[in-house]
Amino acid sequence: MEQRMKSFFSNAFAIAVLLCSAGLLADPRSVNDGVYTKEQAKIGEALYTQHCLLCHDKKYFRPVLERWQGQPIGVMFTVMSASMPESNPGFLSEKEYADILAYILSLSRYAAGDSELDYRDGVLDEIMVEARKK
């Protein structure tokens, strides 16, 4: 009986390791996966016009996103929310920064999806910046 229990737990552990490894090898989500909604980008556009356009014209972000390729969009979100707007860093709510980021993705012609870009619980750290799929 004891040998069976050891064998059972050993097999269960091996299966758990395989399942976890399979999850780690799966492709992470990217900005190409429709990570924001059109409505969210529309809200972000109004915020962008009010708080960002003075320093960053609409053509500014394509090369910025190119430089961020291979990194989680959460890093860009953190930089934005900690340092922008320059006159009052951190002034906006996290939701407002996420809305602006959605607008930036729309400006760069990443496709919208069915769910808003979520800024809570580290979700942005699981979405990688990639070149836009054409």
GIQUI-V532944 format. One record per residue. N is the residue number from 1. RES is the residue in three letters. PSI is psi in degrees with one decimal (NA if undefined). D_LAST is the distance of its C-alpha to the last C-alpha in Angstrom with 1 decimal. Layout:
n res psi d_last
N RES PSI D_LAST
N RES PSI D_LAST
This chain:
n res psi d_last
1 MET -44.7 59.5
2 GLU -39.3 58.5
3 GLN -39.5 56.9
4 ARG -42.4 54.8
5 MET -44.0 53.6
6 LYS -42.6 52.6
7 SER -42.7 50.8
8 PHE -50.1 49.0
9 PHE -35.9 47.9
10 SER -44.6 46.9
11 ASN -41.4 44.7
12 ALA -40.6 43.3
13 PHE -44.2 42.4
14 ALA -41.9 40.7
15 ILE -43.1 38.6
16 ALA -41.8 37.6
17 VAL -43.2 36.6
18 LEU -43.2 34.4
19 LEU -42.5 32.8
20 CYS -41.7 32.1
21 SER -39.9 30.8
22 ALA -39.8 28.4
23 GLY -35.7 27.0
24 LEU -27.6 26.7
25 LEU -11.8 24.7
26 ALA 149.3 22.1
27 ASP 132.3 18.7
28 PRO 161.1 18.9
29 ARG 154.0 16.9
30 SER 173.0 14.2
31 VAL -9.2 12.8
32 ASN -4.0 9.7
33 ASP 25.4 12.5
34 GLY 58.4 13.4
35 VAL 3.6 16.2
36 TYR 166.8 17.6
37 THR 159.9 18.6
38 LYS -39.4 18.4
39 GLU -41.2 22.2
40 GLN -41.6 22.1
41 ALA -35.5 19.8
42 LYS -43.4 22.2
43 ILE -43.5 25.1
44 GLY -33.3 23.4
45 GLU -44.0 23.0
46 ALA -42.7 26.8
47 LEU -41.3 27.6
48 TYR -45.9 25.4
49 THR -40.1 27.1
50 GLN -37.6 30.4
51 HIS -16.4 30.1
52 CYS -32.2 27.3
53 LEU -29.0 26.8
54 LEU -38.3 30.0
55 CYS -25.7 28.8
56 HIS 104.3 25.0
57 ASP 169.5 23.4
58 LYS -19.1 20.0
59 LYS -7.7 18.5
60 TYR -34.2 20.1
61 PHE -22.3 17.6
62 ARG -51.4 14.4
63 PRO -29.3 16.6
64 VAL -47.5 18.4
65 LEU -33.1 15.5
66 GLU -41.2 14.8
67 ARG -26.0 18.4
68 TRP -1.8 18.4
69 GLN 138.5 15.9
70 GLY -3.3 17.8
71 GLN 156.4 20.1
72 PRO 144.2 20.5
73 ILE -19.5 19.6
74 GLY -30.7 23.3
75 VAL -45.2 24.4
76 MET -41.3 22.7
77 PHE -44.1 24.3
78 THR -43.8 27.6
79 VAL -46.8 27.6
80 MET -51.0 26.7
81 SER -21.6 29.3
82 ALA -20.8 31.9
83 SER -2.5 31.7
84 MET 152.2 30.4
85 PRO 152.1 31.5
86 GLU -34.9 33.5
87 SER -17.7 36.5
88 ASN 69.3 36.7
89 PRO 138.4 34.5
90 GLY 7.9 34.0
91 PHE -36.7 35.3
92 LEU 162.5 32.6
93 SER 162.5 32.4
94 GLU -38.0 29.9
95 LYS -42.3 28.5
96 GLU -40.1 28.1
97 TYR -39.8 26.3
98 ALA -39.0 23.9
99 ASP -41.8 23.4
100 ILE -41.6 22.7
101 LEU -38.1 20.2
102 ALA -42.8 18.4
103 TYR -40.8 18.5
104 ILE -41.5 17.2
105 LEU -38.6 14.1
106 SER -38.0 13.8
107 LEU -34.4 14.4
108 SER 10.1 11.6
109 ARG 31.2 9.3
110 TYR 141.1 9.1
111 ALA 142.2 9.9
112 ALA 163.9 13.7
113 GLY -156.0 15.7
114 ASP -12.4 19.4
115 SER 144.0 21.0
116 GLU 152.1 21.7
117 LEU 115.8 20.9
118 ASP 132.9 24.2
119 TYR -5.4 26.1
120 ARG 157.1 29.0
121 ASP 31.2 30.2
122 GLY 12.5 27.9
123 VAL -38.5 24.8
124 LEU -24.1 22.7
125 ASP -8.1 23.8
126 GLU 3.2 22.1
127 ILE 115.8 18.6
128 MET 145.5 17.0
129 VAL 126.1 14.8
130 GLU 164.4 11.8
131 ALA 145.2 9.1
132 ARG 133.4 6.2
133 LYS 135.0 3.8
134 LYS NA 0.0
